[in-house]
Amino acid sequence: MPGDSQNSKLSGLSSRVKHHSKLVEFYRETDTNEVIKKSDMFHGMEFYIVNVDETIANKPYLESRIVEHGGRRVQNLMETTTHIIAATMTFKVRTLV
């Protein structure tokens, strides 16, 4: 059928868009305006989250805990970054440490 090829292409595109959307979501900064500061345990520390194990904690949760305890979180590694968080030792993590 002529439409089958088109449907197959659209199905593949939909799958790629969903995957791309998940990637973009991971790099989006968490809104922590409502987070109430509980301590200064992370005062003076800046955290860069490379990857997470979603079965343990997701990135927004970790970012909220960092802010809650007086730390800063960044979306890109900077010279001021003091800590890197990674659940999996990937090529990217190896190049950073």
C-alpha positions in Angstrom: 0.0 0.0 0.0 1.3 3.5 -0.8 0.3 4.9 2.6 2.2 2.1 4.5 5.6 3.6 3.7 4.5 7.1 4.9 3.0 5.7 8.1 6.2 3.8 8.8 8.3 7.0 8.3 5.9 9.0 10.6 6.1 6.2 13.3 9.9 6.4 13.2 9.8 10.2 13.4 7.5 10.1 16.4 9.8 7.7 18.2 12.8 10.0 17.6 10.9 13.1 18.7 9.9 11.4 22.0 13.6 10.4 22.6 14.7 13.9 21.8 12.1 15.4 24.1 13.4 13.2 27.0 17.0 14.4 26.3 15.9 18.1 26.3 13.9 17.5 29.5 17.1 16.2 31.3 19.0 19.4 30.5 16.2 21.7 31.5 16.9 23.6 34.8 14.6 22.6 37.6 12.4 25.4 39.1 13.6 25.6 42.7 11.9 28.9 43.6 9.6 27.1 46.0 12.3 25.1 47.7 12.7 26.0 51.4 16.4 26.2 52.5 16.9 23.8 55.4 20.7 24.0 56.0 24.0 25.3 54.7 25.5 21.8 54.4 26.4 22.5 50.7 27.3 26.2 51.1 30.0 27.2 48.7 29.5 24.0 46.6 28.4 23.9 43.0 27.1 20.7 41.5 26.9 19.5 37.9 24.7 16.5 37.3 25.9 14.4 34.3 23.5 11.5 34.6 21.2 9.8 37.1 19.8 6.4 37.9 16.0 7.1 37.6 15.3 4.1 39.9 17.0 5.9 42.8 16.4 9.6 42.2 15.7 11.9 39.2 17.5 15.1 38.3 14.8 17.5 39.6 14.8 15.7 42.9 18.6 16.0 43.3 18.7 19.6 42.2 16.0 20.5 44.8 18.0 18.7 47.5 21.1 20.6 46.6 19.3 24.0 46.8 17.5 22.9 49.9 20.9 22.5 51.6 22.5 25.7 50.4 24.3 24.5 47.3 24.2 25.7 43.7 23.5 23.5 40.7 24.6 24.2 37.1 23.5 22.8 33.8 27.0 23.0 32.2 30.4 22.3 33.8 32.1 25.5 34.7 35.4 26.4 36.3 33.5 27.2 39.6 31.9 23.7 39.7 33.2 21.8 42.7 31.2 18.5 42.4 30.1 16.2 39.6 27.3 13.8 40.1 27.1 10.7 37.9 25.3 7.4 38.3 27.1 5.8 35.4 30.7 6.1 34.3 30.3 7.1 30.7 32.8 8.5 28.3 31.6 12.0 29.1 32.2 11.4 32.9 35.7 10.0 32.2 36.7 13.1 30.3 35.4 15.3 33.2 37.2 13.6 36.1 
